[in-house]
Amino acid sequence: MIQFLLYTVFSLSALVLTLIILLQEGKGGGLTDAFGSGGTETFGVRAGGINRFTFGVFAAFVLSAMAAHWTAKDADSGSLMQNQPGGIGAPINPGSGAGEGGGGN
């Protein structure tokens, strides 16, 4: 039940975060204003409610992702690639690939 709740919060926060970022207006000329006066307005005293809301949704996104990982049954099993046959560190057998012409019937 907790996994369902965490994945729901994660999915909804990802969707809302995407929409919020796409709907926000541009604040200036990009990198030229990022280190000048435009950057202080974004993170300074005059930061509006939309910035706080965006940060709150971002925090919910990150925390729900971490909590979903921590509560998973096999969270400590390591990398997915290490558990697969032919994954990282597996020996390479030439001619055993499906599309190659050396290993057939």
Secondary structure, 3 states (H helix, E strand, C coil): CHHHHHHHHHHHHHHHHHHHHHHCCCCCCCHHHHCCHHHHHHHCCCCCHHHHHHHHHHHHHHHHHHHHHHCCCCCCCCCCHHHCCCCCCCCCCCCCCCCCCCCCC
